Amino acid sequence: MVFRREGEVSPGRAGSGGGLGRIFGGSPIGVIIRLALLCVIVGLVLDQLDINAFQLFRWAVDQIEDLIRNSADILKLIGRYFLIGACVVIPIWIVMRVFNLGSGRR
């Protein structure tokens, strides 16, 4: 653990670009260069795999639409099971409450 006096700057944070350095996570120029290089590498890999960015985006949108559609079906099914179960559980619960009130227990 390193203790610093008030106003002292940590050696690891010097030259990080101040406020922009905190937003970018380092020197803004360095981050931009790393991101550009990463974009070129990912673009090269996707091109070699014959994956188009628009196809990838369309696939992601289709997956989200399927998830929403299937979630709606699941919620309908759960709602149906809830109503069927409530037709049995609620009357039994009411009868048990009535018997408990008659015996004096609470």
C-alpha positions as CSV (number, residue, x, y, z in Angstrom):
1,M,0.0,0.0,0.0
2,V,1.5,3.3,-1.0
3,F,0.7,6.5,0.9
4,R,0.8,9.8,-0.9
5,R,0.7,13.3,0.5
6,E,-2.2,15.5,-0.5
7,G,-1.7,16.9,-4.0
8,E,0.9,14.3,-5.0
9,V,0.3,12.6,-8.3
10,S,0.6,8.8,-8.6
11,P,3.4,7.9,-11.0
12,G,1.0,5.5,-12.9
13,R,-1.5,8.2,-13.6
14,A,1.0,10.8,-14.9
15,G,0.5,11.6,-18.6
16,S,-2.8,9.8,-18.9
17,G,-4.5,12.8,-20.4
18,G,-6.3,14.2,-17.4
19,G,-10.0,14.2,-17.7
20,L,-10.0,12.7,-21.2
21,G,-7.6,10.0,-20.0
22,R,-10.2,8.9,-17.4
23,I,-12.9,8.8,-20.0
24,F,-10.9,6.9,-22.6
25,G,-9.0,4.7,-20.1
26,G,-5.6,6.0,-21.1
27,S,-4.1,8.5,-23.5
28,P,-6.7,9.4,-26.1
29,I,-4.3,9.1,-29.0
30,G,-3.1,5.7,-27.7
31,V,-6.6,4.4,-27.2
32,I,-7.7,5.6,-30.7
33,I,-4.7,3.8,-32.3
34,R,-5.3,0.6,-30.4
35,L,-9.0,0.7,-31.4
36,A,-8.2,1.3,-35.0
37,L,-5.7,-1.6,-35.1
38,L,-8.3,-3.8,-33.4
39,C,-10.9,-2.8,-35.9
40,V,-8.6,-3.7,-38.8
41,I,-7.8,-7.1,-37.3
42,V,-11.5,-8.0,-36.6
43,G,-12.5,-6.8,-40.1
44,L,-9.8,-9.0,-41.6
45,V,-11.0,-12.1,-39.6
46,L,-14.6,-11.4,-40.4
47,D,-13.8,-11.0,-44.1
48,Q,-11.9,-14.3,-44.1
49,L,-14.9,-16.0,-42.6
50,D,-17.1,-14.4,-45.2
51,I,-19.2,-12.6,-42.6
52,N,-20.7,-9.3,-43.6
53,A,-21.3,-6.7,-40.9
54,F,-24.8,-6.2,-42.1
55,Q,-25.5,-10.0,-42.0
56,L,-24.1,-10.0,-38.4
57,F,-26.3,-7.1,-37.4
58,R,-29.4,-8.8,-39.0
59,W,-28.6,-12.0,-37.2
60,A,-28.4,-10.2,-33.9
61,V,-31.8,-8.4,-34.5
62,D,-33.4,-11.8,-35.5
63,Q,-32.1,-13.4,-32.3
64,I,-33.6,-10.6,-30.2
65,E,-36.9,-10.8,-32.1
66,D,-37.0,-14.6,-31.5
67,L,-36.2,-14.1,-27.8
68,I,-39.1,-11.6,-27.4
69,R,-41.5,-13.8,-29.4
70,N,-40.6,-16.9,-27.4
71,S,-40.8,-15.0,-24.1
72,A,-44.3,-13.9,-24.9
73,D,-45.3,-17.5,-25.6
74,I,-43.7,-18.6,-22.3
75,L,-45.5,-15.9,-20.4
76,K,-48.8,-17.0,-21.9
77,L,-48.1,-20.5,-20.9
78,I,-47.2,-19.5,-17.3
79,G,-50.3,-17.4,-17.1
80,R,-52.5,-20.3,-18.2
81,Y,-50.9,-22.6,-15.6
82,F,-51.3,-19.9,-13.0
83,L,-55.1,-19.6,-13.7
84,I,-55.6,-23.4,-13.7
85,G,-53.7,-23.8,-10.5
86,A,-55.5,-20.9,-8.9
87,C,-58.9,-22.6,-9.5
88,V,-57.7,-25.4,-7.2
89,V,-55.4,-23.6,-4.7
90,I,-57.6,-20.6,-3.8
91,P,-60.7,-22.6,-2.9
92,I,-58.6,-25.0,-0.8
93,W,-56.9,-22.1,0.9
94,I,-60.3,-20.5,1.7
95,V,-61.6,-23.7,3.2
96,M,-58.5,-24.1,5.3
97,R,-58.8,-20.5,6.6
98,V,-62.5,-21.1,7.5
99,F,-61.6,-24.2,9.4
100,N,-58.7,-22.5,11.2
101,L,-61.0,-19.6,12.3
102,G,-63.6,-22.1,13.6
103,S,-60.9,-23.9,15.8
104,G,-59.7,-20.7,17.4
105,R,-56.1,-21.0,16.1
106,R,-54.4,-18.2,14.2
